């Protein structure tokens, strides 16, 4: 099982490394530098708002579908038509509720107009995730790996033409960026639909409304968890935009620090996409999951800690390299959010195992406390510290969530290796911080210092046996 996980994860990471860094640092970054912090902050806060209620149309269906098909692949033919009807119904509710709230909190017509397109984009993205859950549930991980970057690859092509093609001699507008995403999502959803249909046998196509209601009853815990998670992950920029006189600018500055965290977090979600069906299948067949969890935990947390420390020590240089404006203000925000990256990675892995185990009630209890904590901290910190206050609130919330989820995993599964790993990870982190301090006092150019920390991370991970050469080789061959 470890071999299957590692080979498919390797392909997934390679494809994402080929596409998504150029999207984040080439396209998304160029768009912000082109339109400015205020206009991008206008878009970023609306994007975050569109995500807050996205779970209304998702309702945990993708995770539920992934888990069910991984357990019994023949169910795809029965689930597919019913879920598609359900998603259309939920999409109407999502649009209606989101627009009603947007009007209630005072969004103007200019914001509403762009928000409508963003809501449609979220519908398409949700549809793509659901369709892909069928493919991963069927254990077609290589196909899913390719599809995971298709939308971004299409966006890169379209946005490259718009940014550098001098279309009509007009200055690039943020609306073009949103429309490019719409086009990419439409094309991707058509491609994935054709693939899914080719792997489902419909002897009799029928809509089972009692079955749909039963599905909602079973999937709503997943939906509640998704809603709560997005609330404490995406509320910050919305609150900044609404609470401060210069809210759009502050949301834009926060987006500068948040961009690399958001991209880096995709690594954890790549792990989760492969691990969820694997864990679900193993748990159903009463196979031990301890080795796979430990293996995946070490593979993810080692680069997470290394990246958090390396990027934190050179946060000013990195922000100045990436942005034309507000780099000094974004640097401390970036540093704090990169510390959050470690806690997010831990939560993703722990949450994936608990989700596969069906421990949704406990996960939701943790998430409720996390949302309350995040909102309260934002209310307290934003007036005095602006975007920096939101970053601190986010880090504290992610730390709280990670600790509780790890304790829950230990309580349910009784993994003996967690205590020993904690000691080694603490030593690993201490050695990396020491390496960073040494790089700082030697007056190395910052790029060399960054490389020095990353190489030290690789060396320490093997020396402390967090990553074992033999284990990697046995998994690959």
Secondary structure as UniProt FT lines:
FT   HELIX           2..21
FT   HELIX           22..28
FT   HELIX           29..35
FT   HELIX           37..52
FT   TURN            53..54
FT   HELIX           55..58
FT   TURN            59..60
FT   HELIX           61..71
FT   HELIX           73..75
FT   HELIX           76..104
FT   TURN            105..106
FT   HELIX           109..137
FT   TURN            138..139
FT   HELIX           141..147
FT   TURN            148..149
FT   HELIX           150..164
FT   HELIX           167..169
FT   HELIX           174..198
FT   HELIX           209..243
FT   TURN            245..246
FT   HELIX           247..284
FT   TURN            285..286
FT   HELIX           290..313
FT   HELIX           315..322
FT   HELIX           327..357
FT   HELIX           360..413
FT   HELIX           417..441
FT   TURN            442..443
FT   HELIX           446..463
FT   TURN            464..465
FT   HELIX           469..476
//
